[in-house]
């Protein structure tokens, strides 16, 4: 199968709730998502899928994760942070907060782009984030493979 590929980076913070180790603490990462789209090469354009089109479609969702806090649904930090955001009058967005992603909600995650929070059903590991990204993009693209790297951690999944 032929593929076209695009990579995009995000900056995010998270922690692994109930994890025993360093990752139990709130910390940040630079992550890179790479998406490979499968299909036939278009004889007119020479592409399986134009890279710019992949980036636009992926970024609509991925920017919800950029400069965002990713927490598990049961994490008690979530309600505390939302209360602080409410007190600071930024829970429902701020006038300067213009780079908003497309809100989404499914069994794996819910995005609140107006306050830069993504709430997940599982810990935000590279493997679980690929599962979330795939759930958001699978209806728009013929995804052949995805990889997500975050610091020294990386996961790859073929579909």
Order of alpha helices (4+ residues) and beta strands (2+ residues): beta-beta-alpha-beta-alpha-beta-beta-alpha-beta-beta
